[in-house]
Amino acid sequence: MTHAGFAVPAAVFGPEAAAGPAHALVLAPVTPHWDQGAFFTPVTRVLADAGLRVTVVDTLSLWDEEVDSLDSLAARWRARLTDYGPVDLLCGNALGGAVAQALLPDVAPGTAALLVSGPARTDALLEARLTEIGDLAAGGRSDYALALLHRRVQPHGHRTGADDTAPAPHDPDAGRRIAAGMRMLRGVDVTAAVRAHPGPLLQLVGSHSQLVTQRHTAAAPHHRVHVIQGAGMRPHFDRTAEVSAHVGAFLREKGLI
């Protein structure tokens, strides 16, 4: 089977008409299973409430054993972009954010981009932490990989209770997805594609993130990177009201609503 025939799980929110409202396409992070877009709920709510039609897709659904890098995953998504029609706002979270930034040369010049903890580049510390999680998953310990990932997405200094750190049962399918996703985030650098994008861009990262931080972002002078104080890898859950306000302001400023 070629990648063109892969089924892509998707969830659609807001107006469903193909014409009329602005369209946002959201690329998912590494999740152990497709979660129907729950990972982006606070932001999706803002977009849908503003009148955008939002399509959330499972980024890893185009992965197989032939895909071993972000470049090869992005190439598969590049071939599928036209399936979703015009995209006015390209969004991505974590791995999905990295893929979205790699795709910026392939969308219309005026397309807006909204990224949440989406790395444009990695460094030794980030790669070491991703590798530790991925190696656990690849070694048949998806339970401990997920527990470690849960700790890493919390803000630095956050204390987890016993219930938070107890590993779930090992899940082979989840392990394969986690291992693949973490592996593809190593050696990432899409800085040039981001800086060359003429459209508006907003990147949101947490000041206390243990994974993607401000140093992993890239932006042109007309783009904006905003650090959410006290937040971790999931600022849209850690500081929902603040993130929602920034997203709403971005939509209004850029004429998307």
N, C-alpha and C positions, 0 to 999 in steps of 0.2 A: 504494500500500500504506500502510495506517495503522500507527502504532507498535504497535498491539495485535497485529499480525501478525508483528512482527519476531522472528526466532529469536534466542534469547539463549544463546550458548555458556556452558556451566557445567561444573564439575567437583565431584564429591561425594566427601567423605572421611569416615571414621569409620563408625559404625553407619548403615545405610541405612533402617532401619525408620522409617516415617512417624510412629509414635507411640512414646512412651517417652523417648528421650534428648532433652536440650535441643538446640535447633537454632540454629546460627550461620549467618548470611548475610553473606558477604564481598563487598564491591564493589571492583573492581580499579582500579588507577591507570591512567594513560596508558601503554599498551604499544604498540609498533609493530605487533604481531600478538597475538592471543590466545595466552597461554602455558600454558594448562591449569592456571592457579593457581600456577605456580612462583614468582611474585613474593612470595607469602605463606608459602612452605613452612615456615620455622621456627616461625611462629605457628600455622599449620594443624596442624602436628605436635603442638604442645602441646594444642590444642583437641581433636583427634581422640584423642590418648592419654588425655585426661581423660574420654572417653566422649561428647563432643558429636558430633552429626551436622553436618558443615560443608558448606555449598553456596557455592562460589566462582563469581561471575558476571563477565562482561565488561561493565563499565560502559558502554563506548563502543559496544556493540552496538546501543543504542537511539538512537544519533546519526545524523542525516542533515542535509541542507542547511537544513532548517527549524529546526534546533536551534542557537541562537547564544549561549546563556548557560547558566550553571549552573542557573538557575531553570527553564528550559525542559527541560533534561535531567532534572532532579529531578522535574518534572511527569510525564514519561514513566515514570520509575521508580515514582512514586507510584501510577500506574494499574496497575502490574504486581506490586506487593508481594504481593497476595493469591495470586499464582501459586505462592508458595513456602510457603504455610501459615503456622502460627504461628512467629514469630521471637523467640527468647529473648535472643539476642546479635546486635546489628547491628554489623558491622565494616566498616572502610574504610581504604584506604591511598592517600595523596595525593589525586588527583581523586576516587577512590572514597570517601575520608574526608570530603571536602567534601559530596558527594552524600548520604552517610549522615547527616551532621549536618543537612542540609536536610530529611531525611525524619523526623527525630525527632518532630515533631508528629503524624506519621501512624502511629506504632507505639503499642503498648500502653504506658501510663504507666510500668510497671515494667520495660520492656525495657532491658537493659544495652547499653552502647555501648563498643566497643573501637576506638580509632583509632590509626593509626601515620602520623605526619607528615601528618595530614589538616587542611588549613587551614580555620579558621572564618572567617577574613578575610584579605585580602591588603593589601599596602602598595606604595609606589612601587618599592622595590628589588626585591621579589619579582616584581612585574608586569613590570619591565624585563627581568629574567632570563628569565621565561617567554616574553615577547614575542620576545626574541632567538632563542630556540630555535624558537618557532612560526613566525617569519618565514623562517628558513632552510628549514624543512620546506615551508611554503607556496610558497616560491620555487623548488621543485624540487631542493632540497639536503637531502633526508632523511638522506643520509650524514653531512653535517656537523652537522645537527641532533642526530642520535643521538650523535655523538662529543661534542658540547658537553653534551648531557644526561648522558652518562656521567660527564663531569668534574664537573658540578654536583651529582650525587647522592653524590659522594665527600665525606668529611669535609674541611672547610677545612684547607688545608695539606698534604693528601695529594698525594704526587708520583706521577704516572702515568708509566709507561714508554712507549716508542715503540709497543709493541704495543697498549697501551690506547687510544691516541689516533688510531690509523689508522682512517679512516672506512671503513665497509662500503659496498658498492655502493648507489647510489640505488634506492629502492623507492617507487614512486608511492603504493601503498596505505598503506604505513607513513607516508609524508609527510602524507597526508590525515588520518590518525588523530592524529598528533602535532600538526599545526597546529590541528585542531579542539579537542583536549584542552587545549592551552596557552591557546587563545583563551577557552575557557569558564572558566578559572581567574582571569581578570582581573575585578576589581570585585566579588569575592566578599565577602559579609558575612552569615553565618548566626548571628551572635552571639546574637540574641534567641531563636532556636529552641533553641540549645544550653543557654543559661542557664535556659530555661523547662522543660527536660526533667526530670521528677521522678525518673527512674530513675538507676542508677549509671552512671558514665562514667569511662573511663581513656583518656587521650591520652598517647602516647609520642612524643617528638621528640628529635633528636640535638643535643647542645650545639654541635657543629661543623657543623651543616647549612648549606649554601649556599643552600638554598631555604626550606622551611618550618621555622620556629623557634618558640620559646615565645611570641614576641610575636604570632604568627599564630593562636594558640589562644584558645579561650573556654571558660569553665567556671563552673558554679554552685558555691556553697560545699561541697556534698556530692559534687562531682566531684573528680577528681584528674588533674593534669598532671604527668608525670614526665619530667625531662630526663635522657637517657642520655649520660653524660660520654664525650667523645671520638668520638661517633658522628656520622654524617652524615645524609643524607635516608633512609637505609635502616638504622635502628638494629637491626632484627631480623636483619640479616646482619652488621653491623659488631660488634655486641655480643650475639650470640645467646643466650649463657647468661644474661646479666642480663635481657634482654627476656623470655626464657622464664620466668624466676623471677617477674617482675612479673605476667605474664599468668596464671601458675598461681595466684599469691596472690590476684589479682583474682577469678578463678573461684571459689576457695574462700570468700573473704569475702562474695561476693554470692550464694552458694548455688546456683551453676550446676553444681557437681559435689558 
